[in-house]
Amino acid sequence: MIQIPDSVQQFIEAAIVVEDICLPFHYPKVDELEAFQSGYRYHGVTLENLVADKAGAWQPGWYVVAQNGMDDPFIVDFSDAAQGFPVYYAAHGTGRWDVVQISDNLAMFSSLLTALKARYTNKEETLQYLQAHTDKQNVLWQEVYDNVLNRDDTPIEPVDMTEWIWGEVVITEVGAQKMKVVHYLKDIFKLTPQEALAMVKQPEITVKHGVLLHLKRVVRQLESIGATAVFRADEVQP
């Protein structure tokens, strides 16, 4: 049974999640910390001990206290209690463990995560905080900074469900710019010029079937080339 230091237990129980794939996302339950070491301290299938006191190996005092969204581990050395448990990060899948220190101690890391979570929806505030409190030369914090910098915060417009109805776009009048309509029909239906000319002679031309939300764009395209187009809802909706 692993003897978990109090400060480590508090960090695990707090389970602070910032919506960034590079930062802690998965936390162990306190009574399952040993199982959380699978693939690190021991082989997940054979249970072979993977701990060794040599470069590139998993060190005797190391324990994973969280994983990010890519399953990279956040590590503390249980023998570092006097230093307040500095926090280390490592990318998995490289064939060896090369850790990078990302925080001087666990309390500072916890405070930093709390602060980032509180302001993460505000892009500018988050960038300013990262600049002031992290080292951009550090591989982890550089990735986090770039993630925030490059994210798209454009609000997603809610879907108007009244436009989620099925029907078809119909040209009711070709209009004065007949040849533009001919070219339009030729392109979308893959017609010969003769076939497209014959089509525009019809009283009405069904252009496309689908959902109104998507077909509004087709109506606008047709109107821009001088045609009169309407959307007609299906009598029976799916």
N, C-alpha and C positions, 0 to 999 in steps of 0.2 A: 504494500500500500504506500503510495507516494505521500510524503509529508509536505503539504502545500503551505508555503509561507503566507501569512495573513494578507500582505499587500497584493500578492499574486491572486489569492482567492477573491479579494475585493475587485480586482481588475476583471477577472473572468465573470464574476457575477454581474458586474455593471454592463458587460456586453455592449459597448458603445459602437454603433454602426453608422458610419458616414457613407452617403450614397456615392462611393467611388470604388471602382473595381480593384484598385491597388491597395486599399486600406482594409483593416480587419472587418471581416464579414461573418465568418464562422467562429464561434466560440465553443469550447467544450463545456459540458456540465461538470461541476466541481468533482463529483464522484465518478466521472468518466475521463478524467485527465489522462490516466494511464492508457486507455484505449485510444485516445487522441494522438498518442505518440507513434501509432502504427505507420510504418513507412519512413520513420525518422530514427527513433531509438531502436526499433526492431522491425524485421521484415513482416509485412502484413499477411503473408501466406505461410511461410516456413517458420515464422517467429524467431528467426536467427537474430542474434544480438548485433546491432550495427554500430554500437558505440566503440570508439577507439580514440586514443590520445595521440593523434597524428594529424598533420595538415590535410584538409579536405574531407576529413571524416566527421561524423557526428560526435561532438565532445561530451565527456561524461556528465557535466553539469547542465547541459542544455535541455530545455523543455519547451515545447510549442504551446503557446498560450492563446493563439488565434491564427486563423488563416484568412487570406484575402479572397476575392472572388475568382482568382486564378489558382487557388490552393497553394500559394506561396506562404511559407510559415513566418510567424513573428515569434521570436525566441527570447527567453531570458535564461540566464545561468543561475541555478539555484544556489551556487556557491558565492554569488555576488551580492549577498544581503547587505554587506557593509557599504556598498556603493549605491544601494537603493534599487538594485536590479536594472542595469542598463538594458535597453531593448535593441534587439538585432533583427535584421530582415535578411532573407535569402531567397533567391529564385530557385525553384525546384526544376529537375529535369536536365541538369548540366553534367551529371555524373560525379559531382563532388559538391561539398557545401562550402561556399565562400560567403561568409556573413558580412553585413554592413551595419554598423551601429547607426540607429536612426533617432535615438533619444538617450539623454544622459541617465534617465531612470524611469521606472514604470509610472510613478506619480506624474511626472512631466508629460509623458506620452498620453496618459489618460486625460489630463487637462487639455492637451492639444486636440485630441479627438473630440472632446466635449465642445470646445470652442469652434472647431470646424463644423460639427453637426449643427450648431446653433445658427451659423451664418451661411451654410452651404447653398441655400437657394438664392443667395445674392452673390452673383459671380464676382463683381468688383470687390466686395468686402472680403470674399474668400481669397482672392488673389493677393490683396493687400496683407491679409493675415499670414498667408504662406510666405510672402516676401519678408515679413518682419520676424517670423518665428521659426523658420526652417532654412536649411542650407540647400540652395538650388543645385549645388555641386554634388549633393547626395543623390544617388541613382533613384531611390524611392521617391523622395520629395520632388525631384525634377519631373518624374512621371505624373505625380499627383498634380503638380502645377500645370503641366501641359494638358492634362485631362480637363481641368477647369477652364483653362484658356481657350481650348478648342471646342468646348461643348456648345451645342446650339440651344439657347434658352428661348427661342421663339415660341410663344404660347401656341398650344395646339387648339385650334378652333373646335368647339363642340359640334358634333354632327346633328343637323336638324333632321329628326326622324320623320318629319312630315314629307321630306324629300326622298325617303327610302321606299319609293314605290316604283313598280315596274311598268314599263310602257315603251313607246317608240317615238322617234323623231321623224316627222313627216314634213316634206317640202310641199307647201300648198301653192306657192307662187315662185316661179323661177326668177322673175324680176328682169330688170333692164340689162344686167350684166350676164347674159346667158352663157357666154363662153367661159367665164370664171366658174360657173356652176358645172358646166360640162367637164372642165379640167378636174374639179373637185370630185365629181362622181367617177371619173375615169381612174383617178388615183386610189380612192377607197375601195372601189369594186373591182379594180384591175381589168377595166374594160378597154376595148379598142375605141378610137375616136368615134367611129360610126355607131357603136353600141351606146356610147355616152350621149351622142346627139339624139338617138332614138329615145333614150330614157327621159330626156328633158321634155319630150312632147307629151308625156303622160300627165293626166290631170293632177295626180299626187304621186310623190315619190317617197317611199319608206326608206330612210337612210340607215337607221340603227336602232336596235332594241337593247334595253338595259334599264338601269336604275336612274331616276331623275337626277339624283345628286351628281352622277357622272355625266349625264347627257346634256346638262345645261351648257357645258362647254361646246358641244356639237351645235346646239342652237345658236350660240354666239358666233361660232365660225361661219355658219351659213348666213347669218344676218350681216356679217362683215363683208360678204361678197354680193350683197344685194338681194338675196333670196328671203322669202317669208317661210319660216319654219315654226312648227308647234310640237309640243310634247303631248301625246295622248296616252293616258293611263290604260293599262290592261283592265278589262272588265273583271277578270278573276286574278287576284293577287296571290303569289306563292304563300 
